[in-house]
Amino acid sequence: MLLVGTSGWQYRDWRDRFYPPGLPQRLWLEHYAARFATVEVNNAFYRLPERDTFVAWRDRTPADFCVAVKMSRYLTHVKRLRDPAEPVGRFLDRATGLGVRLGPVLVQLPPNLRADPDALDATLRRFPAEVRVAVEPRHPTWWTDEVRRVLERRGAALVWADRLSRPVAPPWRTTDFGYLRLHEGGARPWPRYGRTALAGWVRRLAAAFPADEPAYVYFNNDPGGAAVIDATAFAGLARRAGLTVTRTPTARPTGAAGQAGTRPVRKSSDPGPAASPT
């Protein structure tokens, strides 16, 4: 099954595109969760919410809703995977407030962090077996057999990432679930994805993961509502290919997703900086 959603839901320029005119922002999560069955929360990377916030997200969403949560930068970017016990413990103490709605934990590594298989292993060892973990390295030194063996041994997924409609990680299958992040497409208007690129990812996921294994797919190209448009298009292509997909909107968002050849300013009302190392 493909679980398709976006990386966040609180983007001001989705107003009047994805969110109806006049809908108060305090109801955006409910609107989103009625149309998507999963979301990736990035703001936890900048400022880890209190447990009460995670509990509130649980209470405001349907029983079948799934929340992937990005690990705090304190572990990945400040500590750089050193001494993981306290950061992982604090993160889990809060994020488990989601209860059964907690999906994978995304551990995104800094682009200048070189491979350290021992540190990665020590970090992954701190997560209980029932918590799915997806790791997104961004330095090419991580693409080694030793790193792959660590992921396989710990049951963690390697994040398949895309930028400008090109894969930026090897297509390793390291556990029984997949995790794909689509950061920025190469089509116009920016940062949209074209049909060919989306269809290519449908084929890759279908070939790697059988129907009884989940693959989480998140569109992170939020400016202008591009993520919602592309997630809807991707889901349509997957369904036509015979794949099972969680709910997605039945209609494209209204309004333009930016002008061709231009790069709109990224606007986010998620807590934390708008320009994220996503």
Secondary structure by P-SEA (a helix, b strand, c coil): ccccccccccccccccccccccccccaaaaaaaacccbbbbcccccccccaaaaaaaaaaccccbbbbbbcccccccccccccaaaaaaaaaaccccccccccbbbbcccccccccaaaaaaaaaaccccbbbbbbbcccccccaaaaaaaaaaccccccccccccccccccccccbbbbbbccccccccccccaaaaaaaaaaaaacccccbbbbbbbcccccaaaaaaaaaaaaaaaaaccccccccccccccccccccccccccccccccccccc
